[in-house]
Amino acid sequence: MKSITCFKAYDLRGRIPSELNDDVAYRVARGYAQFLAPSRVAVGRDIRLSSAGLADAVCRGLTDSGVDVDDIGVCGTEGVYFATFHGGYDGGIMITASHNPPDYNGMKFVREQSKPISGDNGLKDIRGFAEQGEFSAPSRAGERRPVDVQADYVAHLLSYVDEKKLKPLKIVVNAGNGGAGLIIDALEPHLPFEFIKIHHEPDGHFPNGVPNPMLEENRAPTVAAIRRHGADLGLAWDGDYDRCFFFDEHGAFIEGYYIVGLLASVLLRGSAGGTVVHDPRLTWNTLEVVKASGGVSVLSKSGHAFIKQRMREVDGVYGGEMSAHHYFKRFAYCDSGMIPWLIVAQILCESGQSLSSLVGERIGLYPVSGELNYRVPDARATLAAIEARYAPQATTVDRTDGVSFEFADWRFNLRSSNTEPLIRLNVEARGSVKLMQAKTEELLGMLKTQGAVAADH
């Protein structure tokens, strides 16, 4: 039995070739087939240098298990989501390591209707089968064929906007040399926008650094291009473009939290009483906007598997996480990094307002710390110490994900990472940047007494 070390809470990710290689990929695909017993599976891959070889190994593992494979080629994670639900497949596998370093790769798995397979609903079984390596012989070998779903996918994306209401906008797009540029090029002929393209060409060497706009140093080229060209909007994506990051016309980075409120307000139009699912890290702005828009807010644990499950349970119109994941009912409750910016661009066109004016008021009403990550010797002891200090004064304590403490005019959420010895802090206040900053400093001081050291992400 060969142990496979690259399984994580929601997916598989590891260093090439020590943790993830063709042999591991083949066995994982066989394990996936044994667990799911699918007839037809869609397989896609990102632009990493190792992705084509891993995709070949995955396809071989599936066909050797008697599964027919439609190879949709280079795409984003949402390309596999789209292909799986749109084409009625039994499952889908995406070869990607998103924003990890160049010498990493990984896989994301879904079943029918693009339902995620994660640690609590199948990933452990797949790992077990892959490690044992005892695979039954199929009655027939599966077939692999290339399938192009891009035209259908682009048509689906365009269905979220009314092309007659769009006006010329100047938009900076930074694909980070990941795959997003390919889709911008496919959308471009259908839209009246002028795209200013930076780091646009897909390149698995990542000559401009790994595409992760959460890192502040990665934002500078987007900001510079917005200011140089006088753009209306700036966008940046991670490598597999399942997250979309926004910059306003001045080049200011807009926290994903405020985009959640903006998208919720638009997607609730015409669906009074519709539900919006959100995570507990930052909540007050979302709760207020959803209520004002006639919707119902539903709290969920952070993480795509939890949000998608909750959205299905309550038939959510939209789901949003402050980490720039946005989920859509019509996209099989999956997250997309393309749908959000199309909707925001239409809001800019229809309202005639700038992005800074659309979100500026909300940012003023609910200033936030941004997510602060700290390494701690003992996450459990740290959480206990914080709770002992703050729970007695809190008006509410919520344990949906980590612990959230609410007070009259500020709140915070502290949670430990599923995968690392990290704790993540988010603080927000009502209308006072000064209070938010003071409370953030107070909490950081306390974390440091627990041996906390700032992490780089």
N, C-alpha and C positions, 0 to 999 in steps of 0.2 A: 504493500500500500504506500503510494507516494504522496506525501502531504503537500497541499497547495496553500501557500501562505498569503495569496493576494486577494482573498475574499474580504470585503468590507461590509459595513452595515447595510448598504443599499445596492452595492455593485461590486465589481472586481477591478482592482487597480494594483499594478506592481511595476517594478523596474525590469527593463528589457536588458539581457535575456535571463538574468539570474532568477527572477520571480515569475516572469511571464514570457513564454516562448511558444513556438509552434506546437510542441508536444503538449504543454499545459492547455493551450487553446483548443486543440483537438479533443483532449479528454473532457474539458469543460463543455464543449458542444455535445459530446456523446452523453454527458451527465444531464444536460438540459433536455435532450431528446428523451432520455429515459424517464425524467421527472414529468415532462409535459405530454409526452406521446403525441406530438403534433404531426399533421400531414404536410402542411405548407408553412414555411417560415421566411420572413423577409430579413435580409442581412445588409447592413450598411456600414460605412467606415468613415473616419475623419481623415485629415490630410497628413497625419503623422507618417514618418518614414517607415515605421514598422507596421502600419495598419494593413497594407495590402497583403503582406505575408500572413499576418494573423487571421485576416478575413479568409484567405485560402484555406488555412488550417481549420477554421470554424466551419466553413462550407463543406469541407471533406468529412469532418466529424458528423455533421448533420446528414449528408447523403449516405455515409456508411451506416447510419442508423435508420435508413429507409425514408428520410424526410426529403421532400422536394424543396429546393431553395431558390427563391427569387433574389438575385444579387442586385441591389439598387445602387451600388457603387458609392462614390464619395458624396457625403451629405452631412447634415447636422443631426444631433440626436433626435430632434423633432421630425426629421425626414423618415426615420424608422417608425416613430410613433404614428405619423401620418399614413405611411404605407400600410402599417399593420391594421389600423382601423378602417381606412378607406378601401383597402383591397380585401378585407375579410380574412386575413391570415390568422393562423392559430397562435402565432407568436412572432417576436422580432428580437434580433440581437444587434446592438450597435457597438462597433469597435471604436473606443475613444478613451482618452484620459483627460478630456476637458482642458483644465488650466494647469495640469501637473507639468513638471519639467520635461524636456524633450526625450529623455531616456526612459520615460514611463509610457505605459499604455494600459488599456483596460477594456471592460465590457459592461454594457447595461442591458438588462433583460426585461422583456415584457411578454405577456401572454395575450390571449384574444382580447380585442377591443383596447389594446395597449395598456392593459392593467399591469402595474409594476410588479415584478418579482423581487422581493427584498428579503432581509434576514429573517423575518417572522412568517414568511409565506412561500418558502421554496428554495431560497438561496442555499440554505444549509443542506437541503436534500441534494441539490445539484452538486455541491461540493463533495458530499459523501459518495455519490455515484462516481464522480470524476476521480476521487482519490482511490477508491477500490479498483477501478479500471476493469470491472467485469461486466462487459456489455453484451447483451443478447444479439444474435445475428438476425437481421431483418429478412422478411420474405423476398424483398426486392431492394435494390439500391435506389436511393433518391436521385433526382436530377437537379442540376444547377443551371440556371439560365439568367442572363442579364435582363433587367427590367428597368425602364426609365419612368419614374413617377413624377419627375420635376414639373412637367406641364400641369398635371392635376394639382400638385402641391401649390404651385404659384397661383393657380385659379382659386384655390381655397383661401390662400392668404388675401387675395384681392377682394374676396367676398366680405371682408370685415370693414371695407371702406366703400363709400359712394364716390366713384371716380368723378362724377359730375360736380361734386362739392369740393374737390381738391383744387388748390391753386399753386402757382409756382412757389416753391420754398427752396432755400439753399441749405443743404444738409451735409454736414461732415460725417463720413462713415469710416470707422476704424475697425477693420476686421482682425487686426493683430496678426496678420498672416495665417489666420485660421480659415474656416470654410465659409464664413458669412458673406464674403465678397462675391462668391459664386451666385448666391441668391439675390443680392443687390443687383448684380448684372442682369439676372433673369427678370427681376421686377421692373427695372429701369424703363424699358420701352412702354410700359403701361401707365407710368406715373408722370406728372408734370414737374417733378422735382429735379433740381440740379444737384447731383451728388459730387462732393469733393472727397475723393478716395485716398486714404492714407493707409500704409501697410496692408494694401488691398490684395496682393497676390498670395494665394495659398502657398505656404512654404514650411514644410515640416522641420526645417533647420531653425525656425523661429529667429530670423536675423535681428529682429527688434525686441527680443525678449519673449517670454511665454505670455500668451494672451490672457491676462488676468486683470481687468480694469479695477478690481477691488484694491490693488496695490497702487498707492498714490503716485509712485514714480512712473507708472505706466499710463497715467492720464495726461501727462504734459503734451505729447504730440497732438492729441485731440483738441485740447484747450488752445494751443498755439494756432492750429488750423482754423478754429472757429473765429478767433480774433483777427487773423490775417485776412480771411475771406468775408468777414461780416456775415457769418452764417446765422440762420434762424434756429438751428438745432444741431446738437452733436450726439452721435451714437457710437458706442463701442461694445464689442461682444467678447465673450470668452471663446476658446478654441472650437467647441462644438455648438456654439451660439444658442444654447438653451437659456442663457441669461443675457439681458439687454440693459445697458447702462446709459443714462441720459445726462446731457449737459445742456444748460440753457444758452441763450444767445450771447451771454457775456463770457461763457466758458466755465460757469460755476457747475460743479458736479452736484446732481440732484439725488439725494438719498432715495433708495428704492421705496422706502416707506411712503413718501409723498406721492409717488407714481401709483401705488396701490389705491390710495384715495381717489386720485384722478380717474383711473380706469374704472373703479367701482361706480363712480358717479355716472359715467357714460354708459356702462353696460347695464345699469339698472333702469335706464330710460326705456319705457315701454314694457317693463316687467315689474310692476309694482308688487311688493311683497317678495321679490326675488332674494335669494340668499347669497351672501358673500362670505367665503371662508378665508380666515386670516390666522397668522401665527401670533403667539403671545409676547413676542419680544418687545414690540411697540404697538400700542393698540388705540390710544385715545382719538387720534385723528381719524383713523379708519372707522371706529364706532360712530363718531359724530357725522362723518360724510355719508355713511351708509344709511343712518337713520334719517338724515335730511333728504336723502334720495328715495325714501320710501322702501328701503330694503331691510333685510334682517341679517345681522352679523352672527357668524358661527365661528367659535374658537377651535383651533386644531393644534396639535403638536407640530413643531417645525419639521421640515423634511418632506421631500416630494411624495414618498409613499403614503405618509399620513394625510397630507393635504388632499391627494387624489381620492383616497378612500373616503374621507369626510365629505368631499364634494359629491361623490356618488351617493352617499347616504342621504344627503339633504338636497340633492339635485342642484348644486350651486351653479349660479350663473357665471361666477368668476371667483378665482382664488388668488390671493397675493401674499407673497412673503417679502419682508424687508430686504432679503438677500438678492432681490432682482429676479426671482422666479415668479412668473405670472401664468395662471392656469385658466383655461377657457372651456366652457361646457361644450361648445361646438367642435372643440378639438379633442374630443374624447376625454375631457377633464385633464388633459395633459398640459405641460408647460411649453411655451414657445418664446423664442427670443426675437421673432419677426412680427408676430401679431401686435405686441404692445406698441411698438414705435409707429406702426401704420395707423393705429387708433389715435395715438397722441398727435400725429401729423394732421389727421383730419380735424381734431379739436382745434389745433392752431389755425387751420384754414377757415373753419366755420366761425370761430369766435373772433378772429382778427386779433386775438391777444397773443402776447409772447409767452413762452414757457415760464419765464421768471414771474410774470404777473399771474399766471394760472396757479402756480404752486407757492408763490411768495407769501401770500396771506396765511396759508396752512403752515408753512415753515415758521412764521412768526408766532402763530397760535400754539404750536407744539414743537418747540426746539428739542433736538435730540443730541445725544453724545456720539452717535455712530457706534458700531459694534467694536468693543475693546476686548482683545484676547490676551489672556494671561496664562502662563504656565504655573502650576502650583504643585507642591509636593504631594498634597492630599486633597483632592477635590471635595470629598465628602466632609472632611473636617472643616474646610473653608466655608462650604455652604451652611454647615451647622453653626459656625461662629457668626456669620452674617445674619442668620435667622434669629439667633439669640438676641442680637443687638436691635434688629429692626421690626421683628414680628409684634412685639408688645404695642408699638405705636401705630401699626398699619391698620387702615380701615378694612382692607381685604388682603388675604394671602391666597394665591392661586398656584396649584401645582400641576397644571396641564403639561408644562414643559419646563424643567428646572423649577425655580420659584419666582413668582412675581409678587411684589409688594406694592400696594397702592396707598397713597396718602392724599390729603386734600388737594394739593397743588403740584405733586410730582409722583412718579412711580419708577420702579426699575425691575428688570428681569435678569436673573443670574442663572446660567445653566452650564452644565459640564458637557463637553464634546462626547459624542458617541464613540469616537475613534482615537482620541488623543488625550494626554493628561492636561487638558486645557479647560479654562472656564471662560465664558463669554458674558460680557456685561453690556446692557443697554439701559440708558437712563433717558427719561423725557420729563418735561415740565409743562405746566400751563402758562404760556405767555411770557415766561421769563428765562432768557438765556443765562442770566446771572445765577438764578436758582439752580438751573440744570447743571451749570459748570461747578457750582459750589458743592452740590450733592455728588457729582461725579468724582470730584477731588476727595471728598470725604470717604466715599466707598473705596477709591483706589488706595487711600491711606490705610484703610482697614485690611484690604487684600494684601498689602505689602507686609503687614504684621504677620500674615499667614505664609510668608515666603514667596509671594507672587512675583513673577518676572514677566515683563512685557514680551509677548510673542510677536512674530513678524506678520501674522495674518489672522 
